[in-house]
């Protein structure tokens, strides 16, 4: 299963580089969720990808964005209002998130 996920990640990254939206609607299967989570946690993901992933319906994908070492400030602000505590916890533990955002998090 893992090699297939890696292939799908590469395929989706190539589509994104061509200007195709990265986050396609997905049927909720575990493999799609795994691909989204892996791409969202990739430090080389673009700001656009991270912004879209921060709005994914899967909490594990949004948590991967919150842990991303290259998270943009506007994405961190968006995720700081999440109702899911593990997403706010991931933000609070991420040194890339500005201090003023981490201090304001309610865990």
Buried (B, 14 or more C-beta within 10 A) or exposed (E): EEEEBEEBBEEBBEEBEEEEEBBEEBEEEEEBBBBBBBBBBBEEBBEEBBBBBBEBEBBBBBBBBBBBEEBBEEBBBBBBEBEBEBBBBBBBEBEBBEEEBBEEBEE
